[in-house]
Structure formats: C-alpha cells, structure tokens
Amino acid sequence: MVSTQAAPAIDRDAIRRKYAEERDKRLRADGSAQYRRLESEFSDLATDPYNPVVPRDPVTDHVTFAFIGGGFAGLVVGARLKEAGIEDYRIIEKGGDFGGTWYWNRYPGAQCDTASMIYMPLLEETGHMPSEKYAHAPEIRDHCSRIGEHYGLYENALFHTRVTDLEWDDANKVWLIRTDRGDSFTANYIGMGTGPLHVAKLPGLAGIETFKGKSFHTSRWDYAYTGGTPEGAPMSKLAYKRVAIIGTGATAVQCVPHLARDAKELFVFQRTPSSVDERNNAPIDPDWFADVNEPGWQKKWQENFVANLGIGFPAEDLVDDGWTDLGKRIRAQVIGMPPEERTPENIMAAFEDADNQKMSEIRARVEAIVGGEAGEKLKAWYRQLCKRPCFHDEYLQAFNRPSTHLIDTDGQGVERISEKGVIAGGVEYEVDCIIYASGFEVGTDFVSRSGYDVTGRDGLKLSDYWKDGMRTFHGLHVHGFPNLFFVQQNQAAAFIANYPHNLVDHADTVATVVSHAQREGFSEVEPSAEAQQKWIEFLMTGPGARIGSTECTPGYYNNEGQGYGEQERFALGHPAGAQGYFTYIDGWRKSGTFAGLEFR
C-alpha cells in the first residue's frame, strides 16, 4: 500500500503549529470528568435490550477456575484450560451471552477494524473461515458463541451477573466470589478480563435528561425504534425521522453511513474529526483460505502483523492494510538512512515524517471525496496514533448526501440538550432521536470500572496495593494475590492495534502455569516480590508509551489532553515492543522453570 511516487515536501514545523492550534481549541479543564456513566446515571438507557434476565437460584458451589468477563479474554482462557484438562471452569458475565463488547455493540455497520484473520481468536481451533477481511459484528458475536459451544463453556456460565466482592481465603487456599445475584462460591484460581472498553459513557451535557424524543447509546441500539437488524436490514422506521448523532469516533464512522441512508435527515455533531483511511473490505475467497489454512497459520499471521507494525524487517506483509502501511513507511525512511545516522533521534524523526506523509494523504482523501466546507471540517489535524485510526469506504461519502448535515463545533462540542433537540454554536437543531456515540470509559480507576475490589492475602486490598500505580509480573500475576491472573495488555505486550493477540498469549501462559501447579500438587502460585520489582524496573528502561502524549489532540488516548499522572506511568509494555514481549514470554513458558513464580 506504500506509494511509489515521490512524496511532496512537507513543512514539519508548519504541521506542528497546525496540530498544536487544533489541540488547544479542544482542551477542557474538566478532562475526562466531562463524561457521565451510562449505567449509574441513566439506568433506563443501560438495560439489556437483547436478552431478558432469567431468574435462577444463587450458586454456592466450588470450581477449579472462575473467570470474570465473557468476552474474548474469558473465552480464550477457558479454551486453553479445557484443552489442558480443566473441566470445571466458570465464566461470570454481566451481559446475557458471551461476546463482551461484541455482545453490546449491535449498532448498524459494526465490524472489526483489524483484519478478521488475526482479530477473531481461535479460528484454527474452531475451523471457522471469516466471511470477509473485516468481519461484521453479528459474525464476531456468533464466533464467540461458537467458541463457547466448542469448548463447553456454557455449562457453568453465569450470565447477567456482576461480581461484587472477591476475597482470598488463605486457610482454604481458595477465592471467595460474591455477586449481585446472591451467588457465593469458591474457586482455586480466578482470572479477570473485564476489558478496556466495557463501561459505556455519555457526554455530561446539561439538559440531557430533558429531551422529549427518543435517545440511546450506540451500545444499547434500539431496533424497535429504528427498525432494521444488526445484520444490516434497512432501518425503515427512520424514514420520517430527524436523527442526531453525537460523536465522530470509530463507532460513528461505522454507523453514520447506515443512518445517512435510512433517516429523513441526519445531523452529525463533531468536536474532532477522525482520521479515516480506506478500508478495502472484501469477501474472503474459500480457495485462497484453503491454501492458507495449514497448522499454526493464525499464530503466524498474528506474529507477522506485529513484526510489520514494528521497525524490524519482515520479509512479507500477510495482512497488508492501513495499520501495516505506516510501519512500512517508517521502515522505508530508516532503510534510507546510512547506518551511522540511525540514532534514536533520527528514528523518531523518521516516525514523524512517515506520519506526516500518511496524514497528508488521508486529508487529501477527504478533499477528493467530500471537498468544500464540509471536507475542510472533516480533515484530521493530528498524528495518526493520537486517536484510534479509522478505516472506512462509505463514511466520508455519506456527507455527500443532501440529507446529511455535518455540524462542526470547531472543537467546542455540543453546548447542551433541550427538550426538542441539540444546541451547538448557539443554534438549536430540532430532532426526533439523539444517538450517543460517546464510547466507553478508558483509564479510569480499576475498582470503579470493574465494580468490585479484590482482597488478597492478609486483607490487602488491590486498590491500596496499586494506589501508586499498577504492579504486576508479566502483566499477569500480582504479588500478594495468589492464584490470580489479569488478562489484559499493560506491563506485557501493550499492543494497541490487535488487542486479541494479547489475550490469546496470556491464555497460553495461564494454562501452562495452572497445568504445572495441578500436575505437581501445588495449591498456590504467585510472583515473588523481588521478581515483580525487577520486571517493573525492566519495563521502565524502555521508551515509554508511544501514545498518550499531551501534544496530541484530546481523546481517551491521552486522558482528554491532560495526560496521565504518576499512577498511569506504569501502563507500559516490553521495552522491545510487542514482538519483544511475545518472543520473551514464549521462551519463558517453554523453559518450564517459571522463573519469578513461587509455587507452594
């Protein structure tokens, strides 16, 4: 995808000034506090519209392994444990079925934005061929159910259930789990994979509760009101409706084309435009897939994707998409330098130059597709990784419809909600329906986001232990919290593009460690304090996070422009990047010595 044409000269200083100007417009004193939590303040909007809650008796039994979260994390850990012979495995999930974020996100057009071949876990194990390069949400949700059925994970699952308390019983060497359904059961091991995007949020707009029309969050899409289906049937009930959507991030990029097609009028309220590159989605050819589908193919593809995002020199690019394009551009810049000039400073300059070229092309794409005043307002003035990059082949085109109105707020956002609609720039836009595409909480306190604290050995609270920042060994284990596994990305690969790769890799480690403990008759496993401290010190030798800079326009990557404090500085990954972590931890697992862990 890298252009072979000579790139036009780019004024690096002028770009920096423009980026800073656009960032400064959007800075707010309240930062992340500008949002409200959907579930706590608007419970009527947060109910599950997809599956009714089924009454059941409280559970008071014992299982070998319990896992909090029924998304990809809980599914892949369960799969690996089942393969290792651990049969009594239980998932506790607040939704009505497996899927995590994909259970809730049923808005029209929802699909993954990294390639299905690497995004959808356990394809090889379940024998599933994705239907297209970027699968849509119904297929991903069905795949979650497929994993659950394939590995028998439905048998012990507790749906529509939230954990309220988690406590280590040192006398009996088990975890005690309590829930909001009256459950009180024990497990030898506990895993947590509640995910980075699971607590929906609304903009904290004055008057939001006074609107007389219909309103909902994109993760609680009301097809009874709009008509249509998650599978793509037209939303026929919007034919005579004026619809507003607030937010222009990744979710809006996917559902705006469908709203533009079906609504009488669509008003898109924009504070900051997304960068929207081409997606080039297409069906997967079964004959081609048959040639690819050999033992170990998915792991090979995932590792190749990681390599192409780094600054190594992989021989091929299997995925070949907008994500790997930037990596290839950076490598081209580095290869063009004489070896003696490949200093850290020059490599960072190569990053910037490659990014400037890429973003200039993305802005030129807006000009070519939309043009005019709307086209100018849809141009993203920031570095590509300041926000989650978006890829779509119909979003920009939606603004060429006369019934689609871009309401750009010049970085200020919507002012307030009235009984009749949305007020921005002093103008009231009367609408029948308001859709909030405002996303999910990111970077908030773990206990607040999960809804429970964790009590480890000697009454130690996780909230107290982490009050000065996250501390783990390999991003998975925590000293003082035996038999506990965090399945997430920080202090591990910290991989931002293909998140499921982190989860599958952690699942391999969990299964390896638990199998060893079970086989050898150990009742406890946790990292030594020394090993954990050395791991943290090792992480701190790296360059730090590549995202989250306060030089970026405000967004969830940088805490709405305020940056992250002392606690968040530990949200790091391996100094050699994701590829470095995956290589290291694979060797650690295979060694069989489990250096740094203590088994008792």
VENQUI-V310276 format. One record per helix or strand of 2 or more residues. SS is the DSSP state (@ for helix, = for strand). FROM is the first residue (numbers start at 1). LEN is the number of residues. Records with the same first field share a line. If there is no record, write none. Layout:
SS: FROM-LEN / FROM-LEN
This chain:
@: 12-15 / 31-4 / 38-4 / 43-4 / 72-12 / 101-4 / 116-4 / 123-4 / 137-14 / 218-3 / 223-4 / 236-3 / 250-13 / 286-7 / 297-13 / 322-14 / 339-3 / 344-26 / 372-6 / 384-3 / 395-4 / 446-5 / 457-3 / 462-4 / 499-22 / 529-11 / 556-3 / 567-4 / 577-15
=: 35-3 / 62-7 / 89-4 / 163-7 / 174-6 / 184-9 / 200-4 / 214-4 / 242-5 / 265-6 / 276-2 / 390-2 / 404-5 / 416-2 / 421-4 / 427-4 / 433-4 / 454-2 / 484-3 / 525-3 / 597-3
